[in-house]
Amino acid sequence: MKLTLIFSYVLLLFVLRYGFQIMNDQVTLLLLIGGLALFGFSNRKK
């Protein structure tokens, strides 16, 4: 469970860093919402 949290956090950092570089707001927003949904789902399972 902790591994999933760390993985989603690292993924979020990559999205934030490369999202601005690519400047594709739609994809960045979609990945951000997906990460937040995954975070909420793992919290609900606890």
N, CA, C and O atoms as CSV, one atom per row, in Angstrom:
chain,resi,resn,atom,element,x,y,z
A,1,MET,N,N,0.833,-1.202,0.000
A,1,MET,CA,C,0.000,0.000,0.000
A,1,MET,C,C,0.870,1.255,0.000
A,1,MET,O,O,0.568,2.237,-0.678
A,2,LYS,N,N,1.967,1.204,0.781
A,2,LYS,CA,C,2.871,2.360,0.825
A,2,LYS,C,C,3.605,2.517,-0.504
A,2,LYS,O,O,3.901,3.633,-0.929
A,3,LEU,N,N,3.895,1.398,-1.153
A,3,LEU,CA,C,4.605,1.431,-2.431
A,3,LEU,C,C,3.763,2.140,-3.493
A,3,LEU,O,O,4.293,2.887,-4.315
A,4,THR,N,N,2.460,1.906,-3.471
A,4,THR,CA,C,1.562,2.562,-4.424
A,4,THR,C,C,1.553,4.063,-4.205
A,4,THR,O,O,1.525,4.839,-5.160
A,5,LEU,N,N,1.578,4.472,-2.936
A,5,LEU,CA,C,1.569,5.894,-2.595
A,5,LEU,C,C,2.843,6.570,-3.087
A,5,LEU,O,O,2.797,7.664,-3.649
A,6,ILE,N,N,3.983,5.911,-2.871
A,6,ILE,CA,C,5.267,6.457,-3.321
A,6,ILE,C,C,5.309,6.523,-4.848
A,6,ILE,O,O,5.802,7.494,-5.422
A,7,PHE,N,N,4.787,5.482,-5.497
A,7,PHE,CA,C,4.793,5.429,-6.958
A,7,PHE,C,C,3.950,6.552,-7.553
A,7,PHE,O,O,4.357,7.199,-8.519
A,8,SER,N,N,2.767,6.781,-6.967
A,8,SER,CA,C,1.895,7.840,-7.477
A,8,SER,C,C,2.503,9.218,-7.230
A,8,SER,O,O,2.305,10.137,-8.024
A,9,TYR,N,N,3.246,9.363,-6.127
A,9,TYR,CA,C,3.896,10.643,-5.830
A,9,TYR,C,C,5.011,10.929,-6.832
A,9,TYR,O,O,5.154,12.053,-7.312
A,10,VAL,N,N,5.802,9.897,-7.142
A,10,VAL,CA,C,6.874,10.043,-8.130
A,10,VAL,C,C,6.283,10.337,-9.507
A,10,VAL,O,O,6.804,11.162,-10.258
A,11,LEU,N,N,5.187,9.646,-9.823
A,11,LEU,CA,C,4.517,9.865,-11.103
A,11,LEU,C,C,4.009,11.298,-11.205
A,11,LEU,O,O,4.086,11.924,-12.262
A,12,LEU,N,N,3.485,11.810,-10.084
A,12,LEU,CA,C,2.984,13.184,-10.050
A,12,LEU,C,C,4.115,14.179,-10.286
A,12,LEU,O,O,3.933,15.178,-10.982
A,13,LEU,N,N,5.286,13.904,-9.704
A,13,LEU,CA,C,6.439,14.783,-9.895
A,13,LEU,C,C,6.874,14.798,-11.358
A,13,LEU,O,O,7.203,15.850,-11.904
A,14,PHE,N,N,6.872,13.616,-11.990
A,14,PHE,CA,C,7.245,13.530,-13.401
A,14,PHE,C,C,6.251,14.289,-14.273
A,14,PHE,O,O,6.637,14.966,-15.226
A,15,VAL,N,N,4.967,14.170,-13.936
A,15,VAL,CA,C,3.926,14.857,-14.706
A,15,VAL,C,C,4.084,16.365,-14.587
A,15,VAL,O,O,3.957,17.092,-15.572
A,16,LEU,N,N,4.365,16.834,-13.364
A,16,LEU,CA,C,4.517,18.271,-13.147
A,16,LEU,C,C,5.746,18.805,-13.877
A,16,LEU,O,O,5.712,19.896,-14.446
A,17,ARG,N,N,6.834,18.027,-13.856
A,17,ARG,CA,C,8.077,18.487,-14.485
A,17,ARG,C,C,7.976,18.473,-16.005
A,17,ARG,O,O,8.289,19.468,-16.659
A,18,TYR,N,N,7.540,17.352,-16.569
A,18,TYR,CA,C,7.519,17.230,-18.029
A,18,TYR,C,C,6.244,17.797,-18.636
A,18,TYR,O,O,6.196,18.084,-19.832
A,19,GLY,N,N,5.205,17.960,-17.808
A,19,GLY,CA,C,3.956,18.531,-18.308
A,19,GLY,C,C,4.152,19.966,-18.761
A,19,GLY,O,O,3.628,20.373,-19.798
A,20,PHE,N,N,4.914,20.739,-17.977
A,20,PHE,CA,C,5.181,22.129,-18.344
A,20,PHE,C,C,6.116,22.189,-19.548
A,20,PHE,O,O,6.024,23.099,-20.371
A,21,GLN,N,N,7.014,21.211,-19.643
A,21,GLN,CA,C,7.962,21.193,-20.747
A,21,GLN,C,C,7.244,20.906,-22.066
A,21,GLN,O,O,7.538,21.520,-23.092
A,22,ILE,N,N,6.314,19.979,-22.024
A,22,ILE,CA,C,5.565,19.614,-23.230
A,22,ILE,C,C,4.506,20.670,-23.548
A,22,ILE,O,O,4.169,20.894,-24.710
A,23,MET,N,N,3.989,21.312,-22.503
A,23,MET,CA,C,2.950,22.339,-22.626
A,23,MET,C,C,1.677,21.781,-23.253
A,23,MET,O,O,1.026,22.450,-24.055
A,24,ASN,N,N,1.330,20.555,-22.884
A,24,ASN,CA,C,0.067,19.968,-23.323
A,24,ASN,C,C,-0.849,19.918,-22.106
A,24,ASN,O,O,-0.821,18.963,-21.330
A,25,ASP,N,N,-1.659,20.958,-21.953
A,25,ASP,CA,C,-2.446,21.126,-20.736
A,25,ASP,C,C,-3.461,20.004,-20.548
A,25,ASP,O,O,-3.712,19.576,-19.422
A,26,GLN,N,N,-4.043,19.529,-21.641
A,26,GLN,CA,C,-5.075,18.500,-21.531
A,26,GLN,C,C,-4.518,17.208,-20.959
A,26,GLN,O,O,-5.111,16.622,-20.054
A,27,VAL,N,N,-3.377,16.758,-21.484
A,27,VAL,CA,C,-2.774,15.511,-21.023
A,27,VAL,C,C,-2.304,15.651,-19.583
A,27,VAL,O,O,-2.480,14.737,-18.778
A,28,THR,N,N,-1.706,16.799,-19.255
A,28,THR,CA,C,-1.219,17.034,-17.898
A,28,THR,C,C,-2.372,17.026,-16.907
A,28,THR,O,O,-2.271,16.433,-15.833
A,29,LEU,N,N,-3.462,17.681,-17.268
A,29,LEU,CA,C,-4.629,17.738,-16.397
A,29,LEU,C,C,-5.238,16.351,-16.226
A,29,LEU,O,O,-5.659,15.980,-15.130
A,30,LEU,N,N,-5.280,15.586,-17.320
A,30,LEU,CA,C,-5.842,14.239,-17.272
A,30,LEU,C,C,-5.020,13.339,-16.358
A,30,LEU,O,O,-5.577,12.594,-15.552
A,31,LEU,N,N,-3.679,13.406,-16.482
A,31,LEU,CA,C,-2.804,12.603,-15.636
A,31,LEU,C,C,-2.889,13.042,-14.185
A,31,LEU,O,O,-2.824,12.214,-13.277
A,32,LEU,N,N,-3.035,14.339,-13.965
A,32,LEU,CA,C,-3.142,14.864,-12.608
A,32,LEU,C,C,-4.417,14.365,-11.939
A,32,LEU,O,O,-4.396,13.946,-10.781
A,33,ILE,N,N,-5.533,14.410,-12.676
A,33,ILE,CA,C,-6.812,13.923,-12.148
A,33,ILE,C,C,-6.736,12.415,-11.908
A,33,ILE,O,O,-7.274,11.911,-10.921
A,34,GLY,N,N,-6.068,11.699,-12.813
A,34,GLY,CA,C,-5.909,10.258,-12.646
A,34,GLY,C,C,-5.100,9.925,-11.400
A,34,GLY,O,O,-5.423,8.983,-10.676
A,35,GLY,N,N,-4.053,10.696,-11.153
A,35,GLY,CA,C,-3.227,10.478,-9.964
A,35,GLY,C,C,-3.992,10.770,-8.687
A,35,GLY,O,O,-3.870,10.043,-7.701
A,36,LEU,N,N,-4.779,11.830,-8.706
A,36,LEU,CA,C,-5.584,12.180,-7.534
A,36,LEU,C,C,-6.652,11.124,-7.280
A,36,LEU,O,O,-6.944,10.802,-6.128
A,37,ALA,N,N,-7.239,10.583,-8.349
A,37,ALA,CA,C,-8.253,9.543,-8.205
A,37,ALA,C,C,-7.633,8.275,-7.627
A,37,ALA,O,O,-8.233,7.616,-6.778
A,38,LEU,N,N,-6.430,7.934,-8.089
A,38,LEU,CA,C,-5.720,6.766,-7.573
A,38,LEU,C,C,-5.368,6.957,-6.107
A,38,LEU,O,O,-5.453,6.019,-5.314
A,39,PHE,N,N,-4.972,8.172,-5.749
A,39,PHE,CA,C,-4.638,8.500,-4.367
A,39,PHE,C,C,-5.866,8.356,-3.467
A,39,PHE,O,O,-5.777,7.802,-2.371
A,40,GLY,N,N,-7.005,8.856,-3.932
A,40,GLY,CA,C,-8.242,8.764,-3.160
A,40,GLY,C,C,-8.716,7.326,-3.038
A,40,GLY,O,O,-9.258,6.938,-2.003
A,41,PHE,N,N,-8.517,6.525,-4.089
A,41,PHE,CA,C,-8.936,5.127,-4.079
A,41,PHE,C,C,-8.112,4.318,-3.082
A,41,PHE,O,O,-8.654,3.478,-2.363
A,42,SER,N,N,-6.801,4.568,-3.036
A,42,SER,CA,C,-5.931,3.835,-2.113
A,42,SER,C,C,-6.212,4.259,-0.674
A,42,SER,O,O,-6.052,3.461,0.250
A,43,ASN,N,N,-6.630,5.508,-0.479
A,43,ASN,CA,C,-6.977,5.973,0.860
A,43,ASN,C,C,-8.294,5.365,1.319
A,43,ASN,O,O,-8.474,5.085,2.504
A,44,ARG,N,N,-9.208,5.162,0.387
A,44,ARG,CA,C,-10.512,4.599,0.726
A,44,ARG,C,C,-10.385,3.126,1.115
A,44,ARG,O,O,-11.149,2.627,1.940
A,45,LYS,N,N,-9.409,2.434,0.513
A,45,LYS,CA,C,-9.231,0.996,0.783
A,45,LYS,C,C,-8.714,0.733,2.191
A,45,LYS,O,O,-8.883,-0.366,2.720
A,46,LYS,N,N,-8.079,1.743,2.805
A,46,LYS,CA,C,-7.466,1.545,4.124
A,46,LYS,C,C,-8.474,1.069,5.145
A,46,LYS,O,O,-8.124,0.853,6.305
